Amino acid sequence: MKTIAVVPAYNEGRTIGTVLSELRPFVNAMIVVDDGSRDATGDIAKHSGAIVYRHVLNRGLGASLGTGIAAALLHGADIIVTFDADGQHRASDIPALIAPLYDGKADVAIGVRTKNKRAMPTGRRIANTMANVITFFLFGIWTRDSQSGFRAFTREAASAIDLVQYHFENMEVSSAILSEVTRHKFRLAEVPIEPVYTPYSLSKGQGFREGVRTLVRLIMYRVLH
């Protein structure tokens, strides 16, 4: 089965080369979506062996994932793994993440950052818990890490998931994906992973303030729809 990693990236020239070098042994191909970066992200990714798609303008995480997933399907992916470009994920967790899909036990898997709970900063832990609760009440699906960017999809699940309808640009797309899992009644597996927190990855991820903004946008979306 062909496994392709989709890596959304915006101004990630500092880390993208290292991330791709770590990814390469665990996947058959890597697709980087350069979301209008102003640095050398796209060039570094290309020289690191990735297939690069570029947005002329910065369109946000939701659009980047949509572009990357569509591209992976065009390149014949049987399993698609989404992977952050900031170095937060361990590529060595990929075999465990995709195992439920290979075994036919799940259609979608999400990497749950629970192997070392103390590693997650308190503010981020609180924001993530709030997002889990709100995602459950708004979309009817419970997961221990609704905002994780480390996921895997079968080809069938990736083909069915429609992110365009949500018009989400940023972190709230993670909840939109879970909404699609519920809508299509896909089987979801939660796989414990161990994140890598560095000052850089913490600066790029979703802190408490961004978490609150994400929650507000999710509530507004649900009220309007």
matplotlib code that plots the C-alpha trace (Angstrom):
import matplotlib.pyplot as plt

x = [0.0, 1.3, 1.6, 2.0, 2.7, 1.0, 2.9, 1.3, 4.0, 4.1, 7.5, 9.0, 12.4, 14.0, 12.6, 11.2, 14.5, 14.9, 11.3, 11.4, 14.6, 13.0, 9.8, 11.4, 12.1, 8.5, 6.5, 6.5, 6.2, 6.1, 3.9, 4.6, 2.0, 3.9, 1.2, 2.6, 5.8, 8.1, 11.1, 12.8, 10.4, 9.4, 12.9, 14.2, 11.3, 12.0, 15.7, 14.7, 12.8, 9.3, 6.7, 5.9, 2.6, 2.6, -0.2, 0.6, -1.1, -1.3, -4.6, -4.4, -4.2, -7.6, -6.8, -3.3, -4.7, -7.3, -4.7, -2.3, -4.9, -6.2, -2.7, -1.9, -5.0, -3.9, -0.5, -2.2, -2.1, -3.7, -3.0, -2.5, -0.7, -0.9, 2.2, 3.2, 6.2, 7.4, 9.1, 6.5, 5.8, 8.0, 8.1, 8.9, 5.2, 3.9, 3.9, 1.8, -0.5, -1.3, -1.4, -5.2, -5.8, -3.6, -5.4, -8.8, -9.8, -10.2, -10.8, -9.1, -6.5, -5.5, -2.2, -3.1, -0.4, -0.8, 2.4, 4.0, 1.2, 3.6, 5.5, 2.5, 2.6, -0.3, -1.9, -1.9, -3.3, -6.2, -6.9, -6.9, -9.3, -11.6, -11.5, -12.2, -15.3, -16.6, -15.9, -18.0, -20.9, -20.9, -20.1, -21.0, -17.6, -15.3, -11.6, -8.8, -6.9, -9.2, -6.6, -3.8, -2.3, -0.9, -3.6, -4.0, -6.7, -7.5, -8.0, -11.7, -12.0, -9.7, -11.8, -15.0, -13.9, -15.0, -13.2, -14.4, -17.9, -16.4, -14.4, -12.1, -8.6, -6.8, -6.7, -10.5, -10.1, -9.1, -12.6, -14.0, -12.2, -13.7, -17.1, -16.6, -15.7, -19.0, -21.0, -19.6, -19.7, -16.0, -14.3, -11.8, -8.7, -6.8, -3.1, -0.9, 2.1, 4.9, 5.2, 8.4, 8.1, 10.7, 10.6, 10.1, 7.3, 5.6, 5.7, 4.1, 1.4, -1.9, -1.5, -4.2, -5.1, -5.3, -7.3, -9.9, -10.1, -10.5, -13.4, -15.1, -14.9, -16.3, -19.2, -20.0, -19.8, -22.3, -24.7, -24.7, -25.1]
y = [0.0, 3.5, 5.9, 9.6, 12.3, 15.7, 18.5, 22.0, 24.6, 28.3, 30.0, 26.7, 27.0, 26.5, 23.0, 21.6, 20.0, 18.1, 17.1, 15.7, 13.8, 12.1, 11.4, 9.8, 6.3, 5.9, 6.9, 6.3, 10.0, 13.4, 16.3, 19.7, 22.5, 25.8, 28.1, 31.4, 31.3, 34.3, 32.3, 29.3, 26.7, 25.5, 25.3, 23.4, 21.0, 20.4, 19.8, 17.4, 15.1, 16.4, 17.1, 20.7, 22.5, 26.3, 28.7, 32.1, 33.7, 32.5, 30.6, 29.0, 25.5, 24.3, 25.2, 23.7, 20.4, 20.4, 20.9, 18.3, 15.6, 16.2, 16.0, 12.8, 11.1, 12.2, 10.6, 7.3, 7.3, 4.3, 5.9, 9.7, 10.9, 14.6, 15.8, 19.2, 21.0, 22.5, 19.4, 18.6, 15.1, 12.0, 10.3, 7.1, 7.1, 6.7, 2.8, 2.7, 5.5, 3.7, 0.2, 0.3, 1.3, -1.4, -3.9, -2.8, -1.8, 2.0, 4.5, 7.4, 7.5, 10.4, 10.8, 11.5, 13.4, 11.3, 9.3, 12.1, 14.3, 16.4, 17.4, 19.5, 23.0, 23.7, 26.5, 24.2, 21.3, 23.5, 24.9, 21.4, 20.0, 22.9, 22.2, 18.5, 19.4, 22.0, 19.6, 17.0, 19.3, 20.9, 17.9, 14.9, 13.2, 12.7, 12.4, 13.0, 15.2, 17.0, 19.5, 17.0, 17.6, 14.1, 12.0, 9.1, 8.5, 5.6, 6.5, 6.1, 8.3, 11.0, 11.0, 11.5, 14.2, 17.7, 20.6, 23.2, 23.4, 24.7, 27.7, 27.2, 28.6, 27.8, 25.4, 24.8, 22.6, 19.9, 19.9, 20.0, 16.8, 15.1, 16.4, 14.7, 11.5, 11.7, 12.6, 9.7, 7.3, 6.5, 4.3, 6.4, 5.0, 7.0, 6.2, 7.5, 9.5, 11.5, 15.0, 17.0, 20.4, 23.0, 26.8, 26.9, 24.3, 26.0, 29.3, 27.8, 25.8, 26.6, 28.3, 29.3, 32.5, 30.8, 28.0, 30.5, 32.1, 28.6, 27.9, 31.1, 30.5, 26.9, 28.2, 30.9, 28.3, 26.0, 28.9, 30.1, 26.6]
z = [0.0, -0.9, 2.0, 1.2, 3.8, 3.4, 5.1, 5.2, 5.6, 6.0, 6.5, 7.8, 6.2, 9.6, 10.1, 6.9, 5.7, 9.0, 9.1, 5.6, 6.2, 9.2, 7.2, 4.2, 5.6, 6.7, 3.6, -0.1, -1.0, 0.6, -0.5, 0.9, 0.4, 0.6, 1.7, 0.3, 2.3, 2.2, 3.0, 1.2, 2.5, -1.0, -2.3, 0.7, 0.5, -3.2, -2.6, 0.2, -2.2, -1.7, -4.3, -3.7, -4.4, -3.8, -2.9, -4.3, -1.3, 2.3, 2.4, 5.8, 7.2, 5.9, 2.3, 2.6, 3.9, 1.1, -1.5, -0.1, 0.3, -3.2, -4.5, -2.6, -4.1, -7.6, -6.8, -6.0, -2.2, -0.4, 3.0, 3.6, 6.7, 7.6, 9.4, 10.9, 9.4, 12.7, 14.0, 16.7, 15.5, 15.5, 12.1, 14.0, 15.3, 11.7, 11.7, 14.9, 13.5, 10.3, 11.7, 12.4, 8.7, 7.4, 9.5, 8.3, 11.8, 11.2, 8.3, 10.1, 12.8, 15.0, 16.9, 20.5, 22.5, 25.7, 25.9, 28.0, 29.2, 31.3, 28.2, 27.0, 28.5, 30.9, 28.7, 25.7, 27.7, 28.9, 25.4, 24.0, 26.6, 25.9, 22.2, 22.8, 24.8, 22.3, 19.4, 21.1, 21.8, 18.4, 16.2, 18.3, 18.4, 21.3, 21.0, 23.5, 21.1, 18.7, 17.6, 16.7, 13.3, 13.1, 11.3, 8.8, 6.3, 4.0, 0.4, 0.7, 3.8, 2.3, -0.9, 1.0, 3.5, 2.3, 3.9, 1.4, 3.0, 6.3, 5.0, 7.9, 7.5, 10.7, 13.6, 13.6, 10.5, 12.9, 14.4, 10.8, 10.0, 13.0, 11.9, 8.6, 10.4, 12.2, 9.0, 7.1, 10.0, 9.6, 12.2, 14.2, 16.0, 18.6, 18.7, 21.5, 20.3, 21.9, 20.6, 20.5, 22.2, 21.4, 21.8, 18.0, 17.8, 20.7, 19.0, 15.8, 17.4, 19.1, 22.5, 24.9, 23.1, 19.7, 21.3, 22.5, 19.1, 17.6, 19.9, 19.1, 15.4, 15.8, 17.8, 15.3, 12.5, 14.3, 15.1, 11.5, 10.1]

ax = plt.figure().add_subplot(projection="3d")
ax.plot(x, y, z, "-o")
ax.set_aspect("equal")
plt.show()
